[in-house]
């Protein structure tokens, strides 16, 4: 895709969002369910079911996905797409490019072994390998704009407002989009 095609694709969206900012506010969702037999969570990705489990450093088998790895993978995916879009918009001469993310964890925190050990990543590093003959000034601009517009990077960097809630599920109350248990069995609801 070249800059003309990118601008043509995004122009109507940008105009609509300028005219009515509420159209730009979209809620993304992720959904999963815990596994009945193992310590795992089945996450619906829209393309396949991803099964996340414990990292081997916390007793996991290593057969399931690690949610920490998935976070880094989401960062790589978002940064890579953003880099490509920014490079296209800047008409930046870019051949091949690689994106790598790595993060440092102290598993004493998540296992509750040491109260002073943090739970989560202590540091995350995002690295790009760029096949380009562009001057360093243009490379710096590309990285600055990629960092600025990468949703996952900015979410990690800015720490959004987080809320946690739970609700009890009664045998007679279905989850959103599901049939009540008795109706699913062909029975009648009381």
PyMOL commands that set and color helices and strands:
alter all, ss='L'
color gray80, all
select helices_A, chain A and resi 3-19+21-24+56-58+67-89+107-110+136-149+151-158+181-184
alter helices_A, ss='H'
color red, helices_A
select strands_A, chain A and resi 31-34+40-44+49-53+65-66+97-105+121-130
alter strands_A, ss='S'
color yellow, strands_A
deselect
rebuild
show_as cartoon
